[in-house]
Amino acid sequence: MRIVFGLLGAALSIVLVVYRERVVRFIGFINWAEEHLGSGGTYTLMVLIALLMFIFSLMYMTNSFDLIFGGIGVDFFQSAE
């Protein structure tokens, strides 16, 4: 199942990069991105989101996500016994 979700996430990230102009026309410009990332910041933000989604999908698919981030939050999310 990890492979299916990983490939689905990778495909969605590629679709986001290809159709980023249509996505921006649909959701509108993001003021924060335009301010902090410069002109065309919303498009840059879409590419960055797609890149992170692609990387995390591959990490989830290859089980390296758990190896790298597995120890983060263990004490916080540990069930009380």
Summary of the structure (lengths in Angstrom):
residues: 81
radius of gyration: 16.4
end to end distance: 30.8
largest distance: 52.4
contacts: 192
relative contact order: 0.17
helix: 77%
strand: 0%
